[in-house]
Amino acid sequence: MSKKMLYTVFAASLIVAMILTGCGASGTPSATAPAVVTEPATAPATEPVTIEYWTFGEFANTQAMKDAIAEFQAANPNITVDVVGKPDTEIQAGIIAGASSGQIPDVYNIALNVGAEMLKAGALKDISAEWNALPEDYRNQFAPGAVQALNQGGAVYGIPYTAYATVLYRNLTVLEEAGIDPSKGIKDWADWADQMSKVKAAGYTALPNYSVDGWLVFHFLGGVQGITNTIVDGKSSITVAQLTKAYQFLLDTKPFGTDVGPFDAAASDLFINDQMAFYEMGPWADTTFAAAAETNPNFKYDVVLMPGEIEGWSGGTHGGEFFGIAPGPNAEAALKLAVFLADKAQVAKISAEFGGRATYNDAAMADPSLSTYALLALTVEAASMGLPDAAYFQAFPLAVRQPLADNAAKARDGVLTPEAAAQAAIDAVNAEIAKASQ
């Protein structure tokens, strides 16, 4: 159930004691260790408390989640966990709508790219004291990039959880019909464009239209080596020159593709029916393609890193989710649950139940039990390059994606030169950033 947040302050000694006693000597969080309570305290661990946890709908009813909650509650009989499954968009909307009245969950999973909105709504507790008090072995489980994203100006706004990175699916039949040896891979953008031209010459379509959405433009922006996505002096770190490269590539490869965007089912149908060579998307697309391959054994595809502008650099975009802790009387118990669920043992179980879903827990991703999931290892590698899908916890609203898409279409359709389109897009992006920072 939802409850009104009461904003109080933990004594530093309470925070350190709670976290340290919540972890075993090995550095792995222990659900059984009792909390040491000093005064003043909010929702003391010795008193019964019910915490509300919002997570993704597909996670809420998994056996791994049910087992984890049962284990946590058995070890902490004073804490009852009310798990509520929601689509990620509903989690975001529900928290923003309820924040003004304090009607928000005690702990929740949310995308990094809306972290700034959660912070602005007052829905995130700074857990820097708690995080820094955790054993080093625990903190070192997580991907450095995710930890860095959650550390802003000395504050820590949560614990890393799930992750994604976009990858390139290849229809092997189409490539072979076009005279392309898939085993040789794709070196860089130039090599990829050459393969696309061969695909088109053989009577097939190379790829969907990636100018229809700003998030899709990020997939190609990520191919520019060394690109970053942050805010510097109130402006995006993405430069006109970098965006020009992405727009130029979209223009150069337009003759080999289709006007159908990848979100359209028609695009995935072309890929499944051996009419399209390439389909770039997140690992979730594999579910559809794997099911198609089971139905039709003649459908053959594989997955590789998306090419970048130079050899050795992967394109694409990546992002993920984290555990946010709401300020309020139940923050101590909520944080204890988050620390437990984000640990390797629980994360590995969740990942396995989803067929190797990627997470920000590097220790879990390296677990031998997940070694059979080839897409998982590829996703983790892709997330180490490419472009983050937002400037995390900064004034970088998702509205910036619209001018990126609008001007990508103008560049691809020849309405503007790639450079002029890139300049217009960056100007609009910076205007959105300025608006969001007010």
N, C-alpha and C positions, 0 to 999 in steps of 0.2 A: 504494500500500500504506500501511497505517497504521503509525505509529511512536510510540515513547515520547517525550514532550516533555521536553527538558532545559531547565530554567529558568535562563537567564543574562541578563546585562544588557548592552545595546549601549552602547558609549562614545558620548557625544553627538556627538563629531566624526565618528564613523563614520556615524551616522544622517544628519546633514546632508549629508555628502559623498555618501552613497549616493543620496539622493533627488535632490539637485541634478544629479548626473551622469546620473540616469535621465530627465531632462527636456531637451528641445531648447531652443534659444534663443528659439523662438517662444512658449514656455510650454506647448506640447503635449508630453505624455510621449513620449519616444523609447525604443523598445525596443533601440536599437543602442548607446546611450551606455554605456561601461564604468563599473562601480562603482569608486570609490576606496576601498580597504580599509586601515584602520589597526588596530592592536591595542588592546585585545582584540576579537575578532570571532567571531561564531557563523555557521557555514556561509558562509565567505568566498565572495564572488562569483567568485573565481578558481578555486575548486575545484568539481568536478561535484556537483550536488545534484538530488534528485528531490523535487518538492513535490506534495502531494495536494490537489486542489481539488474540493470538493463543490459542485455547483450543481443547479438544478432539472432534473428528468429531461427536460423538453421542451427545455431549452436545450442540454444536453450534446451532442446529436447534430445540432444545426443546422449548416448550412454556414458561417454567420457565425462560430460558435464555433470550428469546426474551422480555419477560415482564420486566426482571431485567434491561436489557440494555435500554429499552424504559423509564423505571422509572429513571434510572441514567441520561440519556441524557435530559429528561424533567426538572430535577432538576439542571442540569449543561449544559445549552444551549450553552456554549462556548466550550464544549467537545463533539466531535463526536467519536464514537467507531466503529471501523471496526473489526468485529468478523470473524476470519478465523478458520474453523474446519479442523483438520488434525489428522491422527493416531498418537499416542504418539511417535512412532519410527521416523516419519517424522518431528515432532516438534524438537526432539533431533538432527537429522541429519541436518535439515535446519538451526538451530541456530549455530551449530558447523561450517557448511560450510560458513555461512554468517558473522560470528563474525569478521573475519580478516578485512573485508571491512566495517563493521558496519551495514550490511544489516540484521538486526534482529528485531523482534517485540518489542514493548515497554513493553508489559506485556504478560506472557505466563504461562501455566500450564505444569509442567514437573515432572517426578518422582524424589523422593529423592535419589534414587540409582544412578542417573547420575548427582547429584548436583555438585560433584567434577569436572566433565567435563565442566559443565556450568561455574563454577568459573574459571577454567583454561583458558577457551575461552574468559574471560572478559565479560561475558554476564549477570552477576549478580551484582546488586548494593547492597552495605551494607546499610540496612535501620535501623540500630540499633537506631539512634537518633529518627527516626520517630516512630519506634515500641515502644520505651520506653516512648514516649510522649503520646501514646494512653491511654485512660482511663483504669484502672485496670479491670473494668467489661468487657471491650472488649477483652483484652488479656487473661482473665481467661476463655473465651469460649472454648478454644482449648485444645486438649489432651496434657498433659504435655510432653509426650514422643516426640511428633511432634515438639513442641516448642523448646525442648532441642536439637533436631536434627538440627534445623535451626539456633540455636545459637552456633557459633563456635568461640572460642578465642575472645569473646567480640563483634564479628560481628553478624549481623542478616541478613540472606540471603533470606528471603521471609516470606510469610504468609501461614499457613497450609490450605489444602483443602481436597481432596478426600483421601480415605484409603481403604485398603483391608486386610484381614487375611484369611488364608486357614482353612478349616473346613473339617469334615469327614462326607460323605454321606453314609448311610447304607440302603441296600436293605432288607426290613423287611421280605419279603417272604423267601428269602434265609436263613436268620438267623433263622426263625421259623422252616424251613425244617431241619436245622442243629441242632435243639433242643436248640437253644439259646433264652433266654427271653430278647428282646431288652429293656424292661423297667428297667432292672438292670444296663444298661450302660456298660462302659468299665473302669475299675479302673486304669490300668496302662499298660505298655508294656507287662508284663507277662500275664496279663489277656487277652490282645488283641491277643497275639500269641496263647493262648489256644483256643480262639474263632476261630481263623483262622484254626487251626488244625481240629476243629470240622466241619467247613465249607468244608474243603478239604475231610474229611472222608465221608461227606454226598454226595460227587460227584460234588461239586461246586468249583469255583475259589474264593480265598479270596480277592486279590487286584492286581492292575497292577504292573509293574516294575518301581520302583522309583529311580533306579540307572542310568537312561538314560540321566539325565540332572542335572547340579549342583544346579539349583534353587530347583529342587525336593529333592535333598539331604538335603537342608536347612529345608525341612519339618520335617525330622527326627532328624536333629541336634537340632531343636527347642525343641525337647522332652527332652533334657538333662537339668535338672533343673539348673537355674542360669547362663546359657550360655549367653555370650555377643558377639556382633559383632562390634568390633572397632579396631583401630590400636594403639598398645602400643610399643613404642621404634622401630617403623618401621616394626613391625610384627603383624600378625593377632592375636587377642585375643582368637580365637578358638584354643584349645589345641589338641595335638595328642590324649590324653586320652579321650576327649569329642568326637572327630570324630570317634575314635575306637568304642565307644558305639553305635553310629549311624550305622556304617558299620556292626558291629556285629548283630544288629537287622535286617538289610536288609538281611544278610546271613542266620540268623536263620529262617526267614519267607519266604525265597525263595521257599521252597518246597510247600508252600500253595498258591502261586500266579501264575502269567503268565509272559512271557517274553515281552508281549506287554506293552509299556509305556502308561501313562495316556493321553498324547497328541494325541495318535492314536484313531481315531473314533471307532476302534474295541473295545477298552476298555470301552468306555461309552455305546456302544451297548451291551456288555456283562452285564453291570450293569442294563440297561433298560430292557433287556430281561430275567431277573431273573436268570442269570448265574454267577454273581459276587456279593460278599457280601459288599465290601468296595470300596469307591472311594474318595480319598482325593484331594481337589482342592479348589480354591477360590470360592467366592459366585456366580461368573458368571456361574458356571456349573449348578446352580439351574434353570436357564432359560431353558436349554435343558431338564432337568429332569421334571420340572413342565409341560412343553409342552407334554412330553411323557405320563405323568400321566393323562392329560386331554384327550388324544387320547385313552389311555388304562387304564380304572379305576382299573384294576387288578394289575397294577404296583404301589407298595407302598414302599415309602422310607421316611426317616427322616434325620435330620442333627444334629450332635453333635460336641462337641469339640474334636480335635484330641488328643488321649491319649499321655501322657508323660511317662518318665521312672518311675516316682513315682506317687502315687495317689494325686490328687489335683493340678497337674501341666499339663498344656496343651502344646502340641507340635505344629508343624506347623511353618509357616513363615508369616511375615506381612510387609507391606510397604505402600506407598501412594505418593501423589502428592502435589505440593504447587504452590503458585503464585510467579513467579520470576519477578523482576523488572529490566529492562535493564538500565544501566547508559546512560544518554543522556538528550537532551533538553526537552523530554516529560515525564521524570520520575515523576514529581509532579502529573500530571494528571493520569498517569498509576497507581501510588500507590493509589490514591484516588479511582480509579475503583476497585482495588484489595481489599482494605479495605471494600468497599461496598459489593462486591460479596462474600467475605469470611464470612460475618456476618450471624448470625443464621437465620434471616428471609429468606434470599436468598438460603442458603444452604439447609434448610428444604424443600423448594419447589423443588429444583433440586433432592434431595434424594427421595422425594415422587413420582416424575414423573418417576424415575427409579425403582420403586417398593421397596424402602428402601435401596438405595445404601449407604454404609458406608462412613463417612467423619471424618475428624479430629476435627470437631466442636462438642464437647461434649454437648454443650447446645442444638444444633439442634437435636442431636441424642436422647436426652431425651425429645424432644417435644412430647406431647400427640398425635399429628397428625400422628406420625410414630410408635406408640405403637403396631399397628397391624402387623408389619413386624417382625416376629419372627427371621428370618435369620439375620436381622440387629443387634438385641441385641446380638446374638451369635457371630457375627463377631467382634463387639466392644469388647466383653469379650475375644475372642481369641487374639485380637491385644494387650491385656495387658500382654500376656505371649509369649511363642514361641521365634522366632529369627528374628530380623530385617533383611531385605533382602540385606543389604549392610552396610558398615561402612560409614555413610553419611558425605559428604563433606571432605572425606579423600582419600588418594591414594589407593582406593580399586576398581580397574577396574572390570567390569563384566567378564573380561577374567578369573578371579579366579575360576569361576564356572566350567570351562572345566576340570582342574585337579581334582576337587572334583568328577565330574561324571566319569572320566576315571578310577580313583582309586576305586570308589564305585563299578564299574563293575568288577574290578579285585578281590575285596574282595568278592563280591556276587558270582562270578564264581570260586572262589577257587584258582585263580592265585597267589594271595598274601594273607597272613593272614590279618585280619581286622587291626591289629596294624601296620603291615608293610605298608599296603595300606594307612593308615591314616598318617603315617610319610612321605611317598612319596608325598601325597596330600598337607600336610601343608608346606613342603619344596617348592613345586611348587607354592603354593599360595603366600608364602613370597617372592619368586623370582619375581612374577608378581607385587606385591606391591612395591618392590624395583625399578623395572623398571618404574612403573607409577610415582614414586616420583622424578625421575630424571628430 
